[in-house]
């Protein structure tokens, strides 16, 4: 382990990495229940999608561990699965096989872009201030996701969002767990996030938040993939305008979700070099593309790097041993799905809030006195939770950075690629 992952060089050890990997898994295990639910609305078989979700997450994260050696975990992405089910299938009236084929083509294009180092160039040329902003924006975004999942924050017609009823049981469980995690961290207790999840799950049993079904069995064989694996449309149906619009949308969201997640988590954990670049970023992006192709073949929506990886990084995870642990747990979850299915959203919600706190510290490294840096950074931060999209936050940050720097006589600070991205983003807003 020491020789392969270079643990001492990264100032970590086996115990820390394993705890970090378990924590990452526990914060994103919800995808094993949520992804099949969403894709079943598109007509896909729930059990088969569960197996595809666990298998694709396990394999993709394993590749990340061994090939890229980063503590990042992958799984079918939230938002992308909603677009798959509700926009493409239910909104456009297309079959889930149509959407699945679009995901496959997107993954193939990603492989090509990775070999051409296009995605690597995008990552490297995002200005340092925006990378710091992305980290903070992701922190706010995942904190909002956590608060919403525990019904602490709810939809509100009058004010768009508002405070939920804190006397409801999920909110009580989440708030108690949040205090426990904060106290444990303040006392420098290792595994604070994981302990918080376990305690919240246990507390939730008498309150009815954690439900244990009758005849509960922790171990079972995974459902068959037969109903969803390799279910693609014929080639002639690919050559349509609608199909390529769907592919481009998948491409756009996935590229900038992934780039944003890598930039944000790497920035917070000190993985970026002195030039603000992430070593081996090409391997990380290639892993993402391979995961998408594998996931589509198994029968699930786009596989992407999960922002919840920041939970493991917050626990001290710095190498591929963290993601190796997460990968093993995903593969084991194929057989003990009912056990992991017990964890309620209220148990993982406070973890996301605490990780959001950690990621906000990067705002201190932004020059708030220079408005040509501050305004784009603020827009990137604000638009992630407000638009409920990491990708849209990056879009607003890049467009405003390019225009403000140019109009204030600082065009030399704007790379040609930033202009290309700005033009493409503006065209997307107009036509897509």
Protein Blocks (a to p, Z undefined) as FASTA:
>chain_A
ZZmnommlnopafklmmmmmmmmmmmmmmmmmmmmmmmmmnopafklmmmmmmmmmmmmm
mmmmmmnopabdcdddehjlmmmmmmmmmmnopafklmmmmmmmmmmmmmmmmmnommmm
mmmmpcfklmmmmmmmmmmmmmmmmmmmnomaccdfklopacddfkbmklmmmmmmmmmm
mmmmmnopghklmmmmmmmmmmmmmnomaccdehiafbdcdddfklmgopacdfklmmcf
klmmmmmmmmmmmmmmmmmmmmmmmmmnopacfkopaehklmmmmmmmmmmmmmmmnopa
cddddfklmmmmmnopabfklmmmmmmmmmmmmmmmmmmmmpcfklmmmmmmmmmmmmmm
mmmmpcfklmklmmmmmmmmmmmmmnopaklmmmmmmmmmmmmmmmnopammpcfklmmm
mmmmmmmmmmZZ
